[in-house]
């Protein structure tokens, strides 16, 4: 099952598979958040935000317990705050979504990779979800301006 659509339409899914997907999601989030922390300009700081409760429909369907997953906050020296909050893992066409908020602007980060593959993080403004670009240090610097 390479995609979310394959998963949600399959009869072969079980609780262990769902647990593996949740663990993979958390590992991918931690990897992305670590990279973002390394890419930050000197006048910004990364801090772990309050964890969010994850208990999506697939988890409930297979009796997988709710889990607290990490969020990230980026703090500028002059008071700016950028929040990165995982929104959902099971997104048709993507392998998870993170919402990014900064001063009334919203961006969506999605993993365009197949399930259990190397992440392919892509970002777009929320108002133009098709205008995607790779999540890189350059992308981060632009949204921090």
ABEGO torsion letter per residue (X at the ends): XABAAAAAABAABBAAAAAAAAAAAAAAAAAAAAAAAAABBAABBBBBBBBBBBBBAAAAAAGBBBBBBBBBBBBBAAGBBBBBBBABABBBGBAEBBBBBBGGBBBBBBBABBBGBBBBBBBBBAABAABBBBBBAAAAAAAAX
